[in-house]
Amino acid sequence: MNDILACLQKGPEGRLHPISFQTACQARDLSLSSGGEAFGVLIADESSPSLDGELSALGLSCVFVYEHQAFSIFDETIYSEALLDIIEFLSPSAVLIGATPEGRALAPSAAVKLKTGVTADCTALRIDSVGILVQTRPAFGGNVMADIITPYARPQMATVRMGATLIPSQPINGKTRILRRDASRLKLFSGLAKSLLTALEPEEDESQKRVIVAVGAGVREKNDLEMFKRLANLAKAGFMCSRALVERGWMPQGKQIGLSGKAVSPDLLITFGISGSVQFQAGIKGAAKIASVNSDEGAPIFRIADAPLAGDIYEIAPLVIAALEAAASKRRS
């Protein structure tokens, strides 16, 4: 079969996780090249009319839903049972999973049981001339882009970064069918005890904010991050960084922008002290507007910034904070 299966994920407030729309879109596009159909699977503790409404508008041939209270806390052992069940039923050629923390855990767990490979954190996907899924991802610390294939084992599996490809604004014809599968017959409880002992608190994905403030090597001390974090909070923006601060151990890898981090697509990206390496620029191609502050007038980031500002970030950031505080005070009065 040449069908493509998108593993959809439930997000906060009972709605679909934003990455689900991307994986569904990629499954649709790839199915056009493969000559098959695009399907989806949702594994969740419960559904709702609003969630069903989102599923029906994805433009897939069908979405299969597994509902059970055992799915209320993520455990890759339990979730993989449902994923393997639908893979056995559909026999898809490829399975796409969003590269969330849950997706990164689920994909290899399922791949081991299926005796197939999985390519993690793909930035692009395409079907080649002989129908094989070409999975592109950064390698060697982000210095090169590698094309990886799974020539023999099936299904071909990939986790896909959020924002790596923009969702095309093409019309969706027809309503996606929603079929519920009986989850009670699965081996759901093999890892349930472990799940109940570890309640995972969802982490806000700041890469999805409409405004993002990003800091880089120009930050001199770790304590100085508090100033820029305050600026981001006042702007109701996500707070992220370049690779330099991750390598210093000042910020977690999950907040890194770039080839070896996350790709972002905000309405506005504001950078402080980021020179703008090729790797960093690859992660911000989807940004609508870029404002950059750097003391080096020759910084590569200035060549792509819509609002380049050469100056000391330690002088400019406090001015921006003061302006934001004044605007907030005016709104309250």
C-alpha positions as CSV (number, residue, x, y, z in Angstrom):
1,M,0.0,0.0,0.0
2,N,1.1,3.6,-0.7
3,D,-1.0,5.2,2.0
4,I,0.3,7.7,4.5
5,L,-0.7,7.7,8.1
6,A,-0.5,10.9,10.3
7,C,-0.3,10.3,14.0
8,L,-2.4,13.2,15.4
9,Q,-1.9,14.6,18.9
10,K,-4.3,16.1,21.4
11,G,-3.1,19.5,22.8
12,P,-4.2,21.8,25.6
13,E,-7.8,22.5,26.4
14,G,-9.0,19.4,24.6
15,R,-8.1,20.7,21.1
16,L,-5.7,19.3,18.5
17,H,-2.1,20.1,19.1
18,P,-0.9,22.6,16.5
19,I,1.6,20.1,15.1
20,S,-1.3,17.8,14.1
21,F,-2.4,20.2,11.4
22,Q,1.1,20.2,9.9
23,T,1.4,16.3,10.0
24,A,-2.0,16.0,8.4
25,C,-1.1,18.5,5.7
26,Q,2.2,16.7,5.0
27,A,0.3,13.3,4.8
28,R,-2.1,14.8,2.3
29,D,0.7,16.2,0.1
30,L,2.8,13.0,0.2
31,S,-0.2,10.9,-0.7
32,L,-0.6,12.8,-3.9
33,S,2.9,11.9,-4.8
34,S,2.6,8.3,-3.6
35,G,-0.7,7.5,-5.3
36,G,-2.3,6.4,-2.0
37,E,-4.6,7.9,0.6
38,A,-3.9,10.0,3.6
39,F,-5.2,8.8,7.0
40,G,-5.0,10.0,10.6
41,V,-5.0,8.3,14.0
42,L,-5.8,10.1,17.3
43,I,-5.0,8.4,20.6
44,A,-6.7,10.3,23.5
45,D,-8.4,9.9,26.8
46,E,-11.6,11.4,25.5
47,S,-13.0,13.3,22.5
48,S,-15.4,16.3,22.3
49,P,-17.6,18.0,19.7
50,S,-14.9,20.7,19.1
51,L,-12.2,18.1,18.7
52,D,-14.3,16.1,16.3
53,G,-14.9,19.3,14.4
54,E,-11.2,19.9,14.0
55,L,-10.6,16.3,12.9
56,S,-13.4,16.5,10.3
57,A,-11.8,19.5,8.7
58,L,-8.3,18.0,8.2
59,G,-8.8,16.9,4.6
60,L,-7.8,13.3,5.3
61,S,-9.7,10.2,3.9
62,C,-10.4,9.1,7.5
63,V,-9.3,9.6,11.1
64,F,-9.3,6.6,13.4
65,V,-9.9,7.5,17.1
66,Y,-8.8,5.4,20.1
67,E,-10.4,6.6,23.3
68,H,-9.6,5.3,26.7
69,Q,-8.9,6.7,30.2
70,A,-5.6,4.8,30.1
71,F,-4.5,7.4,27.6
72,S,-5.0,10.3,30.1
73,I,-1.3,10.2,31.0
74,F,1.2,9.6,28.2
75,D,3.1,6.3,28.2
76,E,4.8,5.2,25.0
77,T,4.2,1.6,25.8
78,I,0.5,2.1,26.0
79,Y,0.2,4.5,23.1
80,S,2.3,2.3,20.9
81,E,-0.3,-0.5,21.3
82,A,-2.9,1.6,19.7
83,L,-0.5,2.9,17.0
84,L,0.5,-0.7,16.1
85,D,-3.1,-1.7,15.9
86,I,-4.0,0.8,13.3
87,I,-0.8,0.2,11.4
88,E,-1.6,-3.5,11.2
89,F,-5.1,-2.6,10.0
90,L,-4.1,-0.1,7.3
91,S,-0.6,-1.3,6.3
92,P,0.5,2.2,5.4
93,S,3.7,2.9,3.5
94,A,4.7,5.7,5.8
95,V,3.8,7.0,9.3
96,L,4.4,10.7,10.3
97,I,4.5,11.7,13.9
98,G,5.0,15.3,15.2
99,A,8.3,15.8,17.0
100,T,6.8,16.8,20.4
101,P,8.3,15.2,23.5
102,E,5.5,12.6,23.3
103,G,6.0,12.0,19.6
104,R,9.8,11.6,20.0
105,A,9.1,8.9,22.6
106,L,6.3,7.1,20.7
107,A,8.0,6.8,17.4
108,P,11.1,4.7,18.4
109,S,8.9,2.6,20.8
110,A,6.6,1.6,17.9
111,A,9.5,1.3,15.4
112,V,11.3,-1.3,17.5
113,K,8.2,-3.5,17.6
114,L,7.6,-3.1,13.9
115,K,11.3,-3.8,13.2
116,T,11.6,-0.7,11.0
117,G,13.6,2.5,11.1
118,V,12.6,6.0,12.2
119,T,14.2,9.3,11.2
120,A,13.9,11.9,14.0
121,D,13.3,15.6,13.7
122,C,12.9,15.8,9.9
123,T,12.8,19.2,8.4
124,A,11.4,18.1,5.0
125,L,9.8,15.1,3.4
126,R,9.2,14.0,-0.2
127,I,8.4,10.9,-2.3
128,D,11.1,10.0,-4.8
129,S,10.7,8.6,-8.3
130,V,10.4,5.0,-7.1
131,G,7.9,5.8,-4.3
132,I,10.3,5.9,-1.3
133,L,10.0,8.5,1.4
134,V,13.0,10.8,1.4
135,Q,13.4,12.1,5.0
136,T,15.6,15.2,5.3
137,R,17.1,16.2,8.7
138,P,20.2,18.1,10.0
139,A,23.3,16.0,10.7
140,F,26.8,16.5,12.1
141,G,25.7,19.2,14.5
142,G,23.6,20.9,11.9
143,N,26.5,21.5,9.5
144,V,24.9,19.4,6.7
145,M,21.4,18.3,5.7
146,A,21.1,14.5,5.2
147,D,18.6,12.7,3.1
148,I,17.7,9.4,4.8
149,I,15.6,6.5,3.3
150,T,14.2,3.2,4.5
151,P,14.5,1.1,1.3
152,Y,13.1,-2.2,2.6
153,A,11.3,-2.2,6.0
154,R,7.8,-0.9,6.2
155,P,6.3,1.3,7.3
156,Q,8.8,4.2,6.8
157,M,8.6,6.3,10.0
158,A,9.6,9.9,10.7
159,T,9.1,12.5,13.4
160,V,8.7,16.0,11.9
161,R,9.6,19.3,13.5
162,M,6.9,21.9,14.1
163,G,7.3,24.8,11.7
164,A,9.8,23.0,9.5
165,T,7.4,23.4,6.6
166,L,4.6,26.0,6.3
167,I,1.0,24.7,6.1
168,P,-0.1,25.5,2.5
169,S,-3.4,27.5,2.3
170,Q,-5.0,25.1,-0.3
171,P,-8.7,24.4,-0.1
172,I,-9.8,21.1,1.5
173,N,-12.5,19.3,-0.4
174,G,-14.8,17.0,1.5
175,K,-15.3,16.1,5.1
176,T,-12.9,13.7,6.9
177,R,-14.7,10.6,8.2
178,I,-14.2,9.8,11.9
179,L,-14.2,6.2,12.9
180,R,-13.8,5.0,16.5
181,R,-11.8,1.9,17.2
182,D,-12.4,-0.3,20.2
183,A,-9.5,0.5,22.6
184,S,-10.6,-1.8,25.3
185,R,-9.3,-4.9,23.5
186,L,-5.7,-3.5,23.3
187,K,-2.9,-4.4,25.8
188,L,-3.4,-1.0,27.4
189,F,-2.3,-1.7,31.0
190,S,1.2,-3.1,30.5
191,G,2.8,0.3,31.4
192,L,-0.1,1.9,33.2
193,A,1.3,1.6,36.7
194,K,4.5,3.5,35.7
195,S,2.3,6.2,34.0
196,L,0.3,6.8,37.1
197,L,3.4,7.3,39.2
198,T,4.7,10.0,36.9
199,A,2.2,12.7,36.0
200,L,3.7,14.7,33.3
201,E,3.0,18.4,33.5
202,P,2.6,19.8,29.9
203,E,5.3,22.3,28.9
204,E,4.3,25.4,27.0
205,D,5.7,25.3,23.5
206,E,7.1,28.9,23.2
207,S,8.0,28.3,19.6
208,Q,4.3,28.6,18.7
209,K,3.9,32.2,20.1
210,R,3.1,34.9,17.6
211,V,6.0,37.0,19.0
212,I,9.3,35.5,20.0
213,V,12.2,37.1,21.8
214,A,15.5,35.3,21.2
215,V,18.9,35.9,22.8
216,G,22.3,34.8,21.8
217,A,26.1,34.9,22.4
218,G,25.9,38.6,23.1
219,V,24.5,38.0,26.6
220,R,27.4,38.2,28.9
221,E,26.2,36.6,32.1
222,K,23.6,33.9,32.9
223,N,21.8,36.2,35.4
224,D,21.4,38.8,32.6
225,L,18.8,36.4,31.0
226,E,16.3,37.7,33.6
227,M,16.2,41.1,31.9
228,F,15.4,39.7,28.5
229,K,12.9,37.2,30.0
230,R,11.1,40.2,31.6
231,L,11.0,41.9,28.2
232,A,9.5,38.7,26.6
233,N,6.9,38.5,29.4
234,L,5.9,42.1,29.0
235,A,5.5,41.5,25.2
236,K,3.6,38.3,25.9
237,A,6.3,36.6,23.7
238,G,8.0,33.3,23.7
239,F,11.6,33.3,25.1
240,M,14.1,31.3,23.1
241,C,17.8,31.4,22.2
242,S,20.5,30.5,19.7
243,R,22.8,27.5,20.0
244,A,25.5,29.4,21.9
245,L,23.5,29.7,25.1
246,V,22.5,26.0,25.0
247,E,26.2,25.1,24.7
248,R,27.0,27.3,27.7
249,G,24.3,25.4,29.7
250,W,22.3,28.6,30.3
251,M,19.1,27.5,28.5
252,P,17.6,24.1,27.6
253,Q,17.9,22.6,24.2
254,G,14.1,22.7,23.8
255,K,14.3,26.6,23.5
256,Q,17.0,26.6,20.8
257,I,16.2,27.9,17.4
258,G,18.0,26.6,14.3
259,L,18.9,23.5,12.4
260,S,19.8,21.5,15.6
261,G,16.9,23.2,17.5
262,K,13.4,24.3,16.5
263,A,12.1,26.0,13.4
264,V,9.8,29.0,14.2
265,S,7.2,31.0,12.3
266,P,6.2,33.9,14.4
267,D,4.6,37.1,13.2
268,L,7.5,38.9,14.8
269,L,10.9,37.7,15.9
270,I,13.1,40.0,18.0
271,T,16.7,39.0,18.5
272,F,19.3,40.3,21.0
273,G,22.9,39.5,20.6
274,I,22.5,36.9,17.9
275,S,24.9,37.2,14.9
276,G,22.7,35.0,12.7
277,S,24.7,31.9,11.5
278,V,23.5,29.9,8.6
279,Q,22.2,27.3,11.0
280,F,20.2,29.9,13.0
281,Q,18.8,31.5,9.8
282,A,17.5,28.1,8.6
283,G,15.3,28.0,11.7
284,I,13.7,31.4,11.2
285,K,12.7,31.2,7.5
286,G,9.0,31.2,8.5
287,A,9.2,34.5,10.5
288,A,7.0,37.2,9.0
289,K,9.1,40.1,10.4
290,I,12.5,40.2,12.1
291,A,13.9,42.9,14.4
292,S,17.5,42.5,15.4
293,V,19.7,44.2,17.9
294,N,23.5,43.6,17.7
295,S,26.6,45.6,18.4
296,D,28.3,44.3,15.2
297,E,27.1,46.2,12.2
298,G,28.4,43.5,9.9
299,A,26.4,40.7,11.6
300,P,24.8,38.3,9.1
301,I,21.4,38.7,10.8
302,F,21.3,42.3,9.6
303,R,21.1,41.2,6.0
304,I,17.8,39.5,6.5
305,A,16.3,41.7,9.3
306,D,13.4,43.9,8.5
307,A,14.4,46.2,11.4
308,P,18.2,46.0,12.0
309,L,19.5,48.1,15.0
310,A,23.2,48.3,15.6
311,G,23.8,49.0,19.3
312,D,24.5,47.6,22.8
313,I,21.8,45.2,23.8
314,Y,22.3,46.2,27.4
315,E,21.4,49.8,26.6
316,I,18.5,49.0,24.2
317,A,16.7,46.2,26.1
318,P,16.0,48.5,29.2
319,L,14.6,51.1,26.8
320,V,12.2,48.5,25.3
321,I,11.2,47.3,28.7
322,A,10.5,50.8,29.9
323,A,8.3,51.4,26.8
324,L,6.4,48.2,27.3
325,E,5.8,49.0,31.0
326,A,4.6,52.5,30.1
327,A,2.2,51.0,27.5
328,A,0.9,48.4,30.0
329,S,0.4,51.1,32.7
330,K,-1.5,53.3,30.2
331,R,-3.8,50.3,29.3
332,R,-4.6,49.8,33.0
333,S,-5.4,53.4,33.7
